[in-house]
Amino acid sequence: MADLLVLKDESPCCTLWKAKYAKLQQKNTRAEEGRSALKQALAVFESEYDKMKKDYEKEKMLAEFERMDKEKESAARVSLENEIYSLKSELKQALAAFESEYDKMKKDYEKEKMLAECERMDKEKESAARVSLENEIYSLKSELKQALAVFEFEYDKMKKDYEKEKMGADDEEKESAARVSLENVISSLKYEVLSLSQKGSSVPENMSEELKLLQGRVSEQEKELKRLQEEKKKSDDACEKEKMRADNERNDKEKESAARVSLENEISSLKSEVLSSSQKGSSVPENVSEKLKLLQGRVSEQEKELKRLQEEKKKSNDACESSKTEKNKVDQELSKLEAQLREVETEKKQLKKDLHKEKARADSEKKRADEALKTAKTVQAEYDKMKKDYEKEKMLTEFERMDKEKESAARVSLENDIYSLKSELKQALADFESEYDMMKKDYEKEKMRADNERNDKEKESAARVSLENEISSLKYEVLSLSQKGSSVPENVSEELKLLQGRVSEQEKELKCLQEEKKKSNDACESSKTEKNRVDQELSKLKAQLLKVETEKKQLKNDLHKEKARADTEKKRADEALKTAKTEQAELEVLKAVKENVSEELKLLQGRVSEQEKELKCLQEEKKKSNDACESSKTQKNRVDQELISLKHSYLESKQKRNGWRRSFKKRKVEHFLTMKICVLLLVIIELVEMELKIAVMQKRRHILKC
């Protein structure tokens, strides 16, 4: 009871202070709880910080070790590169020396080839010249033989003609003596005929017969003279030809001799007749004298003809002399030609001797060059074969590897693209179908709702019309009642009140219906907008589908292009192989060197084998370096993974820090120590972030250096 009294007597200030104290105690407990939570968080954070620091130190140590290893590797690589560079320089020098020697040998071979070609061309020219000379000599010989044959024939002919002319000259001397005697006889006969004509003695019948005989003989001689004249014309026509002229002259001479003999015979017969007639002493008649005159005229003509023939004989003698001079000229020319023939034969013999010497020298040079070619070919063929086989295999493997890598990369990329496109298409189609189904369902629901709303509106409009009619009728009744001014009974007033209540209720219902109508209109508009949005999304999906199809077509075209490019690359590789083969064939053709080069080639082959061994060692070292590079790549991947994990941890720590900041911001810390702890926490978090950033930057730099 006393306690109750004490409690009742307590002042309100105490209660207030107690309440404040209780609140302060609650706040202190909360602060203690927050402090303990902060301490726990600090402990957790410190442990995490220590852990991260240790991890960072470990990573730093590992990075340092890696850096040292990489420095060692880089130093080893530098030394290897220097050795490789020195080996490459030595190889280049050796190859340059070999190439210079090879170029020198090639130049020597080309010079030898040019010399051989020149010699061959000279030989061909000499052979052609020799053939042409032989042909010319043969033609000259044949011409000379023909000329000699013609000359011998003409010489023999001219000799015969000369002998005949000589014989003819003797005959002419005899003829001239006979002609002189004949002229004397003719003159004496003329004198006797004149004397007989002067005497005018008559001739007996036997004399007339003899005269007839003489006339017949004279006519025959005239015919013979005509014939001789015709033959003379013929000889004049054939004067250009020596044979015909000589033949005609010979015939003329023969005919002249025959005519002269016949004339001599006639003259002798005439003499005998004249003598017989003179001895008889008979006189000659007038007709006989006329005939004698005619005979004298004919005899004079025959004498003229004989003179002309003598002149022609002189001309023929002159022609013979000119032919003799021409014969002498021909003899001189023949002697000159024979001397030239002798010179040509001597030159021919000398050329044959030179040809035999050149042939022997060329054969010896050819044999020596063939032997050198064989030795050089055997040596160079082995080296070139090994080198070309190695290069060919290397090129083939490289081309195959590149083709396979390209094909695999293109195939993988295309498969991935096709797979991603297929998945995207499937996803897009599934989404489209789901959205289409949902839209269809929403459309059906909206349609049902719109139909219901339309029916409700029709019902509401019908009810409103009926209510308005009732209200108008009630208003009319009220007005009529108010006009009458009669007192309204209580039941009517109650009915009016009921009617007014019903009217107010109906007005409220009308307002509700109008609001619902507005809502339905808004819903219709929203459904329309939704429908438009769905249509837009459908159009977008269709555009995406078209885009996907175009991308698919583009990918197919790219695939065809890649295939075509692969085919072209393959063709190019085949062409490169063909060119390599052609170059190989050309190099095999250019493998001609001299005998003294064989030893140097053997030495070079030994050096090449040593260099190939060194190359093999270098290739093994290269493989080792490639393995080291692969290990460095794996380390790089591991470092990248660690960086990614560090980034994730950094992001998580950042998220935690943001959470702590938010928690610190939300909580209003009232104590100074808690503020200090928060500041320390923030500083520690920032330091950790800075260290993480520095570690990430160092890792990146280290990776970039590697």
C-alpha positions in Angstrom: 0.0 0.0 0.0 2.9 2.3 0.9 4.6 1.6 -2.4 1.4 2.3 -4.2 1.2 5.6 -2.3 4.8 6.5 -3.2 4.1 5.7 -6.8 1.0 7.8 -6.7 2.9 10.7 -5.1 5.7 10.7 -7.8 5.9 13.9 -9.8 5.4 13.9 -13.5 8.9 15.3 -14.0 10.3 12.1 -12.6 8.2 10.1 -14.9 9.4 12.2 -17.8 13.0 11.8 -16.7 12.5 8.1 -16.2 11.0 7.8 -19.7 13.9 9.8 -21.1 16.3 7.6 -19.2 14.6 4.5 -20.5 14.9 5.9 -24.0 18.6 6.7 -23.4 19.2 3.2 -22.1 17.4 1.8 -25.2 19.6 4.1 -27.4 22.7 3.1 -25.5 21.8 -0.6 -25.9 21.2 0.1 -29.6 24.5 2.0 -29.8 26.2 -0.9 -28.1 24.6 -3.4 -30.4 25.6 -1.2 -33.4 29.1 -0.8 -31.9 29.4 -4.6 -31.4 28.1 -5.1 -35.0 30.6 -2.6 -36.3 33.3 -4.3 -34.3 32.3 -7.6 -35.8 32.2 -6.1 -39.2 35.6 -4.5 -38.6 36.9 -7.8 -37.5 35.5 -9.5 -40.5 36.8 -6.7 -42.7 40.2 -6.8 -41.1 40.3 -10.6 -41.5 39.3 -10.2 -45.1 41.7 -7.4 -45.5 44.5 -9.5 -44.1 43.5 -12.4 -46.3 43.4 -10.1 -49.3 46.7 -8.6 -48.3 48.3 -12.0 -48.0 46.8 -13.0 -51.3 48.0 -9.8 -52.8 51.5 -10.5 -51.4 51.3 -14.0 -52.7 50.2 -12.7 -56.0 52.9 -10.1 -55.9 55.5 -12.8 -55.1 54.1 -15.0 -57.8 54.2 -12.0 -60.2 57.7 -11.3 -59.1 58.7 -14.9 -59.6 56.9 -14.8 -63.0 58.6 -11.6 -63.9 62.0 -13.1 -62.9 61.2 -16.2 -64.9 60.1 -14.1 -67.8 63.2 -12.0 -67.5 65.3 -15.1 -67.5 63.2 -16.4 -70.4 63.6 -13.1 -72.2 67.3 -13.1 -71.5 67.5 -16.7 -72.7 65.3 -15.8 -75.6 67.5 -12.7 -76.4 70.5 -15.0 -76.2 68.8 -17.5 -78.4 67.6 -14.8 -80.8 71.2 -13.4 -80.9 72.5 -16.9 -81.6 69.8 -17.4 -84.1 70.5 -14.0 -85.6 74.2 -14.9 -85.7 73.4 -18.3 -87.2 71.1 -16.6 -89.7 73.8 -14.1 -90.6 76.3 -16.9 -91.0 73.7 -18.8 -93.0 73.0 -15.7 -95.1 76.7 -15.1 -95.6 77.1 -18.8 -96.6 74.1 -18.6 -98.8 75.3 -15.3 -100.2 78.7 -16.8 -100.9 77.0 -19.9 -102.4 74.7 -17.7 -104.4 77.6 -15.5 -105.6 79.5 -18.7 -106.5 76.4 -20.1 -108.1 75.8 -16.8 -109.9 79.5 -16.8 -111.0 79.1 -20.4 -112.1 75.8 -19.5 -113.8 77.5 -16.6 -115.6 80.4 -18.9 -116.6 77.9 -21.4 -117.8 76.0 -18.7 -119.7 79.3 -17.5 -121.2 80.2 -21.0 -122.1 76.8 -21.4 -123.5 77.1 -18.2 -125.4 80.5 -19.2 -126.7 79.2 -22.6 -127.6 76.2 -20.9 -129.2 78.5 -18.5 -131.1 80.7 -21.4 -132.1 77.7 -23.4 -133.2 76.4 -20.4 -135.1 79.9 -19.9 -136.7 80.0 -23.5 -137.5 76.5 -23.3 -139.0 77.6 -20.2 -141.0 80.8 -21.9 -142.0 78.9 -25.0 -143.0 76.4 -22.9 -144.9 79.2 -20.9 -146.5 81.0 -24.2 -147.3 77.8 -25.7 -148.7 77.2 -22.5 -150.8 80.9 -22.5 -151.9 80.7 -26.1 -152.8 77.5 -25.5 -154.7 79.1 -22.5 -156.4 82.2 -24.5 -157.2 80.1 -27.3 -158.5 78.1 -24.9 -160.6 81.3 -23.3 -161.8 82.8 -26.6 -162.6 79.7 -27.7 -164.4 79.6 -24.3 -166.3 83.3 -24.7 -167.0 82.8 -28.2 -168.2 80.0 -27.1 -170.4 82.0 -24.1 -171.6 85.0 -26.4 -172.2 82.9 -28.9 -174.1 81.4 -26.1 -176.1 84.8 -24.5 -176.6 86.3 -27.9 -177.6 83.5 -28.5 -179.9 83.8 -25.0 -181.5 87.6 -25.4 -181.5 87.4 -28.7 -183.3 84.8 -27.2 -185.6 87.0 -24.2 -186.2 90.0 -26.4 -186.7 88.1 -28.4 -189.3 86.9 -25.2 -190.9 90.4 -23.8 -190.9 91.7 -27.0 -192.4 88.9 -26.9 -195.0 89.5 -23.2 -195.6 93.2 -24.0 -196.0 92.3 -26.7 -198.4 89.8 -24.3 -200.0 92.6 -21.6 -200.3 94.7 -24.1 -202.2 91.6 -24.9 -204.3 91.0 -21.1 -204.8 94.5 -20.6 -206.0 93.9 -23.4 -208.4 90.5 -22.0 -209.3 92.0 -18.5 -209.8 94.6 -20.0 -212.2 91.8 -22.0 -213.9 89.6 -18.8 -213.9 92.4 -16.8 -215.5 92.8 -19.5 -218.1 89.0 -19.7 -218.6 88.8 -15.9 -219.0 91.5 -16.1 -221.6 89.7 -18.9 -223.3 86.4 -17.0 -223.1 88.0 -13.9 -224.5 89.5 -15.9 -227.3 86.2 -17.6 -227.9 84.5 -14.1 -228.0 87.0 -13.0 -230.5 86.5 -16.1 -232.6 82.7 -15.7 -232.4 83.0 -12.1 -233.5 85.2 -13.2 -236.3 82.8 -15.8 -237.3 79.8 -13.4 -237.1 81.7 -11.0 -239.3 82.4 -13.7 -241.8 78.6 -14.4 -241.9 79.1 -18.0 -242.9 76.1 -20.3 -242.6 76.1 -23.1 -240.0 75.1 -26.5 -241.0 72.3 -28.5 -239.3 74.6 -30.4 -237.0 75.9 -27.1 -235.7 72.4 -25.9 -235.0 71.8 -29.0 -233.0 75.0 -28.4 -231.1 73.9 -24.9 -230.4 70.6 -26.2 -229.1 72.5 -28.4 -226.8 74.6 -25.5 -225.7 71.5 -23.4 -225.1 70.1 -26.3 -222.9 73.3 -26.4 -221.0 73.3 -22.6 -220.5 69.7 -22.8 -219.2 70.7 -25.5 -216.8 73.6 -23.4 -215.7 71.2 -20.5 -215.2 69.0 -22.7 -213.1 72.0 -23.7 -211.2 72.9 -20.1 -210.7 69.4 -19.3 -209.4 69.6 -22.1 -207.0 73.0 -20.9 -205.8 71.5 -17.4 -205.4 68.7 -18.8 -203.3 71.1 -20.7 -201.2 73.1 -17.5 -200.8 70.0 -15.7 -199.5 69.5 -18.5 -197.0 73.2 -18.2 -195.9 72.7 -14.4 -195.6 69.7 -15.0 -193.3 71.7 -17.4 -191.1 74.8 -15.2 -191.0 74.4 -14.7 -187.3 74.9 -18.3 -186.7 78.4 -19.4 -187.4 77.6 -23.0 -188.1 75.0 -22.3 -190.8 77.3 -19.7 -192.4 80.2 -22.1 -192.5 77.9 -24.9 -193.9 76.5 -22.6 -196.5 79.9 -21.4 -197.5 81.2 -24.9 -197.7 78.1 -25.8 -199.8 78.6 -22.7 -202.0 82.2 -23.6 -202.5 81.3 -27.1 -203.5 78.6 -25.8 -205.8 81.0 -23.3 -207.2 83.6 -26.0 -207.8 80.9 -28.1 -209.4 79.7 -25.2 -211.5 83.3 -24.3 -212.4 83.9 -27.9 -213.5 80.6 -27.8 -215.4 81.6 -24.5 -217.0 85.0 -25.7 -217.8 83.5 -28.8 -219.4 81.0 -26.6 -221.3 83.8 -24.2 -222.3 86.0 -27.1 -223.4 83.0 -28.5 -225.4 82.4 -25.0 -226.9 86.1 -24.8 -227.7 86.0 -28.1 -229.4 82.8 -27.1 -231.3 84.3 -23.7 -232.2 87.5 -25.4 -233.4 85.4 -27.9 -235.4 83.3 -25.1 -236.8 86.4 -23.1 -237.6 88.1 -26.0 -239.2 84.9 -26.6 -241.3 85.0 -22.9 -242.3 81.3 -22.7 -242.4 79.5 -19.4 -241.9 77.3 -18.7 -238.8 73.7 -17.5 -239.3 72.2 -14.4 -237.7 70.1 -16.2 -235.1 73.2 -18.1 -234.0 75.0 -14.8 -233.6 72.3 -13.5 -231.4 72.3 -16.6 -229.3 76.1 -16.2 -229.0 75.6 -12.6 -227.8 73.2 -13.8 -225.2 75.6 -16.5 -224.1 78.3 -13.8 -223.8 76.0 -11.7 -221.6 75.3 -14.7 -219.4 79.0 -15.5 -219.2 79.6 -11.9 -218.1 76.9 -12.2 -215.5 78.5 -15.4 -214.3 81.8 -13.6 -214.1 80.2 -10.9 -211.9 78.7 -13.5 -209.8 82.1 -15.1 -209.4 83.6 -11.8 -208.3 80.9 -11.3 -205.8 81.5 -14.8 -204.5 85.2 -14.0 -204.1 84.3 -10.9 -202.1 82.1 -13.0 -199.8 85.0 -15.4 -199.5 87.2 -12.6 -198.3 84.5 -11.6 -195.7 84.4 -15.2 -194.5 88.1 -15.1 -194.2 87.8 -11.9 -192.1 85.2 -13.7 -190.0 87.5 -16.6 -189.5 90.2 -14.3 -188.3 87.8 -12.6 -185.8 86.7 -16.0 -184.6 90.4 -16.9 -184.1 90.9 -13.7 -182.0 87.8 -14.6 -180.0 89.1 -18.1 -179.6 92.3 -16.7 -178.2 90.3 -14.5 -175.8 88.3 -17.5 -174.7 91.6 -19.4 -174.2 92.8 -16.6 -171.9 89.6 -16.6 -170.0 89.7 -20.3 -169.6 93.2 -20.1 -168.3 92.1 -17.5 -165.8 89.1 -19.6 -164.7 91.4 -22.6 -164.3 93.7 -20.6 -162.1 90.7 -19.4 -160.1 89.6 -23.0 -159.8 93.0 -24.1 -158.6 92.8 -21.3 -155.9 89.3 -22.3 -154.9 90.4 -25.9 -154.6 93.4 -24.9 -152.4 91.1 -22.7 -150.3 88.6 -25.6 -150.1 91.3 -28.0 -148.9 92.5 -25.4 -146.3 88.9 -25.0 -145.1 88.4 -28.7 -144.9 91.6 -28.9 -142.8 90.3 -26.0 -140.5 86.9 -27.7 -140.3 88.4 -31.0 -139.2 90.5 -29.1 -136.6 87.5 -27.1 -135.3 85.4 -30.3 -135.2 88.0 -32.1 -133.2 88.4 -29.1 -130.8 84.6 -28.7 -130.5 84.2 -32.5 -129.8 86.9 -32.4 -127.2 85.3 -29.3 -125.6 81.9 -30.8 -125.8 83.2 -34.0 -124.1 84.8 -32.0 -121.4 81.7 -29.9 -120.9 79.5 -32.9 -120.8 81.7 -34.5 -118.2 81.6 -31.4 -116.1 77.8 -31.1 -116.6 77.4 -34.7 -115.5 79.4 -34.2 -112.3 77.8 -30.9 -111.6 74.3 -32.2 -112.3 74.8 -35.2 -110.0 76.0 -32.9 -107.2 73.6 -30.1 -107.7 70.7 -32.4 -108.4 71.0 -34.1 -105.0 71.3 -30.8 -103.2 68.4 -29.2 -105.2 66.3 -32.3 -104.8 66.8 -32.3 -101.0 66.2 -28.6 -100.8 63.2 -28.6 -103.1 61.6 -31.6 -101.4 62.0 -29.9 -98.0 60.6 -26.6 -99.3 57.8 -28.4 -101.2 56.8 -30.4 -98.1 57.0 -27.2 -96.0 54.9 -25.3 -98.5 52.4 -28.2 -98.8 52.1 -28.6 -95.0 51.9 -24.8 -94.6 49.2 -24.5 -97.3 47.3 -27.5 -96.0 47.5 -26.1 -92.4 46.4 -22.7 -93.5 43.6 -24.2 -95.7 42.5 -26.4 -92.8 42.6 -23.6 -90.3 40.7 -21.3 -92.6 38.2 -23.9 -93.5 37.8 -25.0 -89.8 37.6 -21.4 -88.7 35.1 -20.5 -91.4 33.1 -23.7 -90.7 33.1 -23.1 -87.0 32.1 -19.5 -87.4 29.4 -20.4 -89.9 28.2 -23.2 -87.7 28.1 -20.9 -84.7 26.4 -18.2 -86.6 23.9 -20.7 -88.1 23.3 -22.2 -84.7 22.9 -18.8 -83.0 20.6 -17.7 -85.8 18.6 -20.9 -85.5 18.3 -20.5 -81.7 17.4 -16.9 -82.1 14.9 -17.7 -84.8 13.4 -20.5 -82.6 13.3 -18.2 -79.6 11.8 -15.4 -81.7 9.2 -17.7 -83.1 8.4 -19.1 -79.7 8.1 -15.6 -78.3 6.1 -14.5 -81.2 3.8 -17.5 -80.9 3.4 -17.0 -77.2 2.8 -13.3 -77.6 0.4 -14.1 -80.5 -1.5 -16.6 -78.3 -1.6 -14.1 -75.4 -2.7 -11.3 -77.7 -5.4 -13.6 -79.2 -6.7 -14.4 -75.8 -6.6 -10.8 -74.7 -8.4 -9.9 -77.9 -11.1 -12.4 -77.3 -11.4 -11.2 -73.7 -11.6 -7.6 -74.9 -14.1 -8.6 -77.5 -16.3 -10.3 -74.9 -15.9 -7.4 -72.5 -16.8 -4.9 -75.3 -19.9 -7.0 -76.2 -20.9 -7.1 -72.6 -20.3 -3.4 -72.2 -22.3 -2.7 -75.4 -25.2 -4.8 -74.1 -25.0 -3.1 -70.7 -24.9 0.3 -72.4 -28.0 -0.6 -74.4 -29.8 -1.7 -71.3 -28.7 1.4 -69.4 -29.8 3.6 -72.3 -33.2 1.9 -72.3 -33.5 2.2 -68.5 -32.4 5.8 -68.7 -34.9 6.6 -71.3 -37.7 5.0 -69.2 -36.5 6.8 -66.1 -36.4 10.1 -67.8 -39.9 9.5 -69.1 -41.1 8.7 -65.5 -39.2 11.7 -64.1 -40.7 14.0 -66.7 -44.2 12.5 -66.0 -43.6 12.9 -62.2 -42.4 16.5 -62.7 -45.4 17.2 -64.8 -47.7 15.8 -62.1 -45.8 17.8 -59.4 -46.2 20.9 -61.3 -49.9 20.3 -61.9 -50.4 19.6 -58.2 -48.5 22.7 -57.3 -50.6 24.8 -59.7 -53.7 23.5 -58.2 -52.5 24.7 -54.9 -54.6 22.1 -53.2 -53.3 20.6 -50.0 -51.5 17.5 -50.4 -52.4 14.6 -48.2 -49.8 12.9 -46.1 -49.8 9.7 -48.2 -49.2 11.8 -51.3 -46.3 13.7 -49.7 -44.8 10.4 -48.6 -45.2 9.1 -52.1 -43.5 12.3 -53.3 -40.7 11.8 -50.9 -40.4 8.2 -52.1 -40.4 9.3 -55.7 -37.8 12.0 -54.9 -35.7 9.4 -53.3 -36.1 7.1 -56.2 -35.2 10.0 -58.6 -32.1 10.8 -56.6 -31.1 7.1 -56.5 -31.7 6.9 -60.2 -29.6 10.0 -60.8 -26.8 8.5 -58.7 -27.1 5.3 -60.8 -27.0 7.5 -63.9 -23.8 9.1 -62.7 -22.3 5.7 -61.9 -23.3 4.5 -65.3 -21.7 7.5 -66.9 -18.5 7.0 -64.9 -18.5 3.3 -65.9 -19.1 4.4 -69.5 -16.0 6.7 -69.3 -14.0 3.8 -67.8 -15.2 1.5 -70.6 -14.2 4.1 -73.2 -10.8 4.5 -71.5 -10.4 0.7 -71.4 -11.4 0.6 -75.2 -8.8 3.3 -75.9 -6.2 1.4 -73.8 -7.1 -1.8 -75.6 -6.7 0.0 -78.9 -3.3 1.4 -77.9 -2.4 -2.1 -76.7 -3.5 -3.5 -80.0 -1.5 -0.9 -81.8 1.5 -1.7 -79.7 1.1 -5.4 -80.4 0.8 -4.6 -84.1 4.0 -2.6 -83.9 5.7 -5.4 -82.0 4.5 -7.8 -84.7 5.8 -5.6 -87.4 9.1 -5.3 -85.5 9.2 -9.1 -85.2 8.5 -9.5 -88.9 11.2 -7.0 -89.6 13.5 -9.0 -87.3 12.5 -12.2 -89.1 13.3 -10.5 -92.5 16.6 -9.3 -91.1 17.4 -12.7 -89.8 16.5 -14.2 -93.2 18.7 -11.6 -95.0 21.5 -12.3 -92.5 21.0 -16.0 -93.3 21.2 -15.3 -97.0 24.3 -13.1 -96.4 25.8 -15.9 -94.4 25.1 -18.4 -97.2 26.7 -16.0 -99.6 29.7 -15.6 -97.3 29.9 -19.4 -97.1 29.9 -19.6 -100.9 32.4 -16.8 -101.1 34.6 -18.5 -98.5 34.4 -21.8 -100.4 35.2 -19.9 -103.7 38.1 -18.2 -101.9 39.3 -21.6 -100.6 39.1 -23.0 -104.1 41.0 -20.0 -105.5 43.6 -20.4 -102.7 43.9 -24.0 -103.6 44.3 -23.1 -107.3 46.8 -20.5 -106.3 48.7 -23.2 -104.3 48.5 -25.5 -107.3 49.8 -22.8 -109.5 52.6 -22.0 -107.0 53.4 -25.7 -107.1 53.4 -25.7 -110.9 55.7 -22.6 -110.9 57.9 -24.3 -108.4 58.0 -27.3 -110.6 58.8 -25.2 -113.6 61.5 -23.3 -111.6 62.8 -26.7 -110.6 63.0 -27.8 -114.2 64.7 -24.5 -115.1 67.2 -24.9 -112.3 67.8 -28.5 -113.4 68.6 -27.1 -116.9 71.0 -24.6 -115.4 73.2 -27.1 -113.6 76.2 -27.0 -116.0 79.5 -26.2 -114.4 83.2 -27.0 -115.0 85.2 -29.9 -113.5 87.2 -27.7 -111.0 83.9 -26.6 -109.4 83.0 -30.2 -108.2 85.3 -30.1 -105.2 84.0 -26.7 -104.2 80.4 -28.0 -104.5 81.3 -30.9 -102.3 82.7 -28.6 -99.7 79.6 -26.4 -100.0 77.5 -29.6 -99.6 79.3 -30.4 -96.4 78.8 -26.9 -95.2 75.1 -27.1 -96.2 74.7 -30.4 -94.3 76.3 -28.7 -91.2 74.0 -25.8 -91.7 71.0 -28.1 -91.9 72.1 -29.7 -88.7 72.3 -26.3 -87.2 68.9 -25.5 -88.6 67.5 -28.7 -87.0 69.0 -27.6 -83.7 67.5 -24.2 -84.2 64.1 -25.8 -85.1 64.3 -27.8 -81.9 65.1 -24.7 -80.0 62.3 -23.0 -81.8 60.0 -25.8 -80.7 61.2 -25.3 -77.1 60.6 -21.6 -77.4 57.1 -22.4 -78.9 56.5 -24.7 -75.9 57.7 -21.9 -73.6 55.4 -19.5 -75.5 52.5 -21.9 -75.0 53.3 -22.2 -71.3 53.4 -18.4 -71.2 50.1 -18.3 -73.0 48.6 -20.7 -70.4 50.1 -18.5 -67.7 48.6 -15.6 -69.4 45.2 -17.3 -69.5 45.6 -18.1 -65.8 46.5 -14.5 -65.1 43.5 -13.4 -67.1 41.3 -15.7 -65.1 42.9 -14.5 -61.9 42.3 -10.9 -63.1 38.7 -11.8 -63.8 38.4 -13.3 -60.4 40.0 -10.2 -58.9 37.6 -8.0 -60.9 34.7 -10.1 -59.5 36.1 -9.8 -56.0 36.6 -6.1 -56.5 33.1 -5.7 -57.8 31.8 -7.7 -54.8 33.9 -5.6 -52.4 32.5 -2.5 -54.2 29.0 -3.8 -53.8 29.7 -4.5 -50.1 31.2 -1.1 -49.7 28.2 0.5 -51.3 26.0 -1.6 -49.0 28.0 -0.5 -46.0 27.9 3.1 -47.2 24.1 2.9 -47.6 23.9 1.3 -44.2 26.1 3.9 -42.7 24.1 6.6 -44.4 20.8 5.1 -43.2 22.0 4.8 -39.7 22.7 8.1 -38.0 25.6 7.3 -35.8 25.5 9.6 -32.8 28.8 8.7 -31.1 32.2 10.2 -32.1 34.0 6.8 -32.0 31.6 5.2 -34.3 32.2 8.1 -36.8 36.0 7.5 -36.4 35.5 3.8 -37.1 33.4 4.6 -40.1 36.0 7.0 -41.5 38.7 4.4 -40.8 36.7 1.8 -42.6 36.1 4.0 -45.6 39.8 4.9 -45.7 40.8 1.2 -45.5 38.3 0.3 -48.2 39.7 3.0 -50.5 43.2 1.8 -49.8 42.2 -1.8 -50.6 40.6 -0.5 -53.8 43.8 1.4 -54.7 46.0 -1.6 -54.0 43.7 -3.8 -56.1 43.8 -1.3 -58.9 47.6 -1.1 -58.7 47.8 -4.9 -58.8 45.5 -5.0 -61.8 47.5 -2.4 -63.6 50.8 -4.2 -62.8 49.3 -7.5 -64.1 48.1 -5.8 -67.3 51.6 -4.2 -67.8 53.2 -7.5 -67.1 50.9 -9.3 -69.6 51.5 -6.6 -72.2 55.2 -6.9 -71.8 55.0 -10.7 -72.2 
